[in-house]
Amino acid sequence: MLRRAITPPRLESVGEPFISYDRRCHLPGSEKRLESADRELLDVTRLLKTSAPSQQRDQVALFLMMSYAEKLSPGSIDRGSHK
């Protein structure tokens, strides 16, 4: 199996799904943005499965988990930090 590296541009875009899910209640017409975020999550998930172990891959995995948490339970990450 060919392993692909997680390149810096991909690393920078991995936070976009989280921001899209976090802001969905505040931005009108966010449906297209959420569809894009869903596609990005799937793409990054596939990339993680084929990438070589590295610190960057671990960072991407953490951002991915935060994005999934925000998608499944909107506002939960913010609410948890204000206790």
Order of alpha helices (4+ residues) and beta strands (2+ residues): alpha-alpha-alpha-alpha-alpha
